[in-house]
Amino acid sequence: MRYLFCVLAMLTVSACNFNVTPTFYVRDIQDVVADKQPIEIPIFLKLPASDVDSCNSEIGQVLGILRNYGMNGTLQSCSLDEDNFFALANVEFSATVFYSQTSQAQAFDGIIGLIVEEGDDGVFYLNLQANPKLPNALNDIENALFFATVDASQVGFVVTLNNDTRRAITLNIYDSFVNGIATDYDAFELGPRSELEIRASDVGANLFFNRGWFGVADLKL
């Protein structure tokens, strides 16, 4: 998993940081728990490329390989960043909200998944997981393309939880920055029609790369 970021930063230089920024909704989590069926949601990523002229070709090859493993992405556009230094591809992927009785899911279609693990006493654990097929896809990408590898410390994970219900929910959040404030473990109230931004710590990011997932929060529904 240490090469996961290569698919997100093809042909970029080591100084370029990158954030994965999915938004998940409480109502989707409730529906997944009730129906035990996964839900696919869109996730939009800005992927660095070597230059605007090469962007379509470079990102197209990566998307083609991922598509062979059931992880579909659509290139929306290519442009320069705000500093006119990097070329950026705007790509739509899917993420999966998935019910599981364990901390991981064995298979899902999104490039990442929010695993909803059922615990005791009505508690549900939310874990961010990489698609289990991604390591094999990355091997194919490495064999087919030339690109720079970037270590896990350059990847940020910023998960937004949106409470699109009419009642407040209390979440226990671990080892993260919550709306910019560092916390080791604390309870946060997520009011109706509001959201929390949870930026994983370096520990969480390293767990994602080393074992494939990290814990985001737990809550009672």
Residue pairs with C-beta under 8 A, 6 or more apart in sequence:
1 130
1 134
1 135
1 208
1 209
1 210
1 211
1 212
2 151
2 152
2 209
2 210
3 138
3 142
3 149
4 130
4 134
4 138
4 152
4 155
4 208
4 209
5 18
5 149
5 150
5 151
5 152
5 154
5 155
5 209
6 138
6 141
6 142
6 147
6 148
6 149
6 150
7 62
7 66
7 134
7 137
7 138
7 141
8 18
8 20
8 45
8 47
8 155
9 16
9 18
9 47
9 48
9 147
9 148
9 150
9 154
10 47
10 48
10 49
10 58
10 59
10 62
10 141
10 145
10 147
10 148
11 48
11 49
11 50
11 54
11 58
11 146
11 147
11 148
12 18
12 48
12 49
12 50
12 86
12 147
12 148
12 150
13 148
14 148
14 150
14 151
14 154
16 48
16 86
16 150
16 154
17 154
17 155
17 156
18 46
18 48
18 150
18 154
18 155
18 156
19 155
19 156
19 157
19 158
20 43
20 45
20 112
20 155
20 156
20 157
20 158
21 43
21 45
21 158
21 159
21 160
22 41
22 43
22 95
22 112
22 114
22 128
22 159
22 160
23 41
23 159
23 160
23 161
23 162
23 195
24 41
24 95
24 97
24 114
24 126
24 159
24 160
24 161
24 162
25 41
25 161
25 162
25 164
26 161
26 162
26 163
26 164
26 165
26 169
26 190
27 164
27 165
28 39
28 41
28 97
29 97
29 114
29 116
29 124
29 126
29 221
30 165
30 221
31 39
32 38
32 39
32 97
32 98
32 99
32 116
33 99
33 116
33 118
33 124
33 221
36 99
37 99
38 96
38 97
38 98
38 99
38 108
38 109
39 96
39 97
40 94
40 95
40 96
40 109
40 110
41 94
41 95
41 96
41 97
41 110
42 92
42 93
42 94
42 95
43 92
43 93
43 94
43 95
43 110
43 111
43 112
44 76
44 90
44 91
44 92
44 93
45 90
45 91
45 93
46 88
46 89
46 90
46 91
47 59
47 62
47 88
47 89
47 91
48 86
48 87
48 88
48 89
49 55
49 58
49 59
49 78
49 86
49 87
49 88
49 89
50 58
50 87
51 87
52 78
52 79
52 80
52 87
54 87
55 78
55 87
55 88
55 89
56 75
56 78
58 89
58 145
58 147
59 75
59 78
59 89
59 91
60 75
61 141
61 144
61 145
62 141
62 145
63 72
63 73
63 74
63 75
63 91
65 137
65 140
65 141
65 144
66 72
66 73
66 111
66 137
67 73
68 137
68 140
69 131
69 133
69 134
69 136
69 137
70 109
70 133
71 93
71 94
71 109
71 110
71 111
71 131
71 133
71 134
71 137
72 93
72 94
72 109
73 91
73 92
73 93
73 111
74 91
74 92
75 89
75 90
75 91
76 89
76 90
76 91
76 92
77 89
77 90
78 87
78 88
78 89
78 90
79 87
79 88
79 90
80 86
80 87
80 88
81 87
81 88
93 110
93 111
94 109
94 110
94 111
95 110
95 111
95 112
95 113
95 114
96 105
96 108
96 109
96 110
96 112
96 113
96 114
97 113
97 114
97 116
98 105
98 108
98 113
98 114
98 115
98 116
99 116
99 118
100 115
100 116
100 117
100 118
101 117
101 118
102 117
103 115
103 117
103 125
103 127
103 213
103 215
104 115
104 127
104 129
104 132
104 212
104 213
105 113
105 115
105 129
105 132
106 132
107 132
107 133
108 131
108 132
109 131
110 131
111 130
111 131
111 134
112 128
112 129
112 130
112 131
113 128
113 129
113 130
113 131
114 126
114 127
114 128
114 129
114 159
114 216
115 125
115 126
115 127
115 128
115 129
115 213
116 124
116 125
116 126
117 124
117 125
117 126
117 127
118 124
119 125
119 218
122 220
122 221
123 218
123 219
123 220
124 218
124 219
124 220
124 221
125 215
125 217
125 218
126 161
126 215
126 216
126 217
126 218
126 219
127 213
127 214
127 215
127 216
128 157
128 159
128 200
128 208
128 213
128 214
128 216
129 208
129 212
129 213
130 208
130 212
130 213
132 212
141 147
152 205
152 206
152 208
152 209
153 202
153 205
155 205
155 209
156 199
156 200
156 205
157 199
157 200
157 204
157 205
157 208
157 214
158 197
158 198
158 199
158 200
159 197
159 198
159 199
159 200
159 216
160 195
160 196
160 197
160 198
161 171
161 190
161 195
161 196
161 198
161 216
161 217
162 194
162 195
163 169
163 190
163 191
163 192
163 193
163 194
163 195
164 193
165 192
166 192
166 193
167 192
168 189
168 190
168 191
168 192
169 189
169 190
169 219
169 220
169 221
170 187
170 188
170 189
170 190
170 219
170 220
171 187
171 188
171 190
171 196
171 217
171 218
171 219
172 185
172 186
172 187
172 188
172 217
172 218
172 219
173 183
173 185
173 186
173 187
173 188
173 196
173 198
173 216
173 217
174 183
174 184
174 185
174 204
174 215
174 216
174 217
175 183
175 184
175 185
175 200
175 201
175 203
175 204
176 182
176 183
176 198
176 199
176 200
176 201
176 204
176 216
177 183
177 198
177 199
177 201
178 186
178 188
178 196
178 197
178 198
178 199
179 196
179 197
180 197
180 199
182 201
188 196
190 196
198 216
198 217
200 208
200 214
200 216
203 214
204 214
204 215
205 214
207 213
207 214
208 214
